[in-house]
Amino acid sequence: MKEEIKERTERIKEEMEGKEISDYRASKINFKRKTKSAPFTSMLQLGIAALLGVMVLGWLQFGNEVFYYLLWVAVPIYLLYRLKTLRKRK
């Protein structure tokens, strides 16, 4: 028991000094997460959730026709957005 304790304390001392032991390697675990706060992402998620909710409620109320109406609204909005981004690039 004493020998094991002595070996462990020597190993710990060597680790603290930075020496490497051939048969034992200490691994470091970093639990800190490197994340950036992204308010745009949360707004996008909220928008997607709202759109899906409206689609489900519309489908329950009106049936499959709701998808055609949403398509007539979504395509012009998408095209306007694309035109706006293409103008910014020039």
Beta strands, then each sheet from edge to edge (+ up, - down):
end
